[in-house]
């Protein structure tokens, strides 16, 4: 299940234009990777709270993207949580 903050306009557009589903799936995949990548950057900058939030956001968008879950787990182990 994908959870995105979308406006009603976006939802209506997607519902009325099924040909745009591939675009939506690509957008979802790109958002997943973007949050994951930003999490990695925040972790490098020692912003651990921000990194965890981005890993969680990435995983919540696409639970099949296991890299985000493993990055979160790795960081929690690093922090001793």
Steps between C-alpha positions, in 0.01 A plus 500: 500500500632843409449794734562839345374841591304579186249770433149412388590644160784251464285208606218602263750541216644154559156343533376656178816431300591135541762540228700699758538205736851417369599862566363477854687176565822656373442805720443277803822309427692826460363637829599181677855526371515875567408462868744211534780701338428803716507273805845378402619860462355600837666200663836606355443848646427337839135608486383164629146606590447641151652192341267269692200711399598482132562124512158454661336725241666310216385167639146628564468607136615162371532213752662283233802737502699304756810722480321764707407247766852359517650853517268584789592177679871558442478855636305389807769240572766767450323722752451214744119513490 
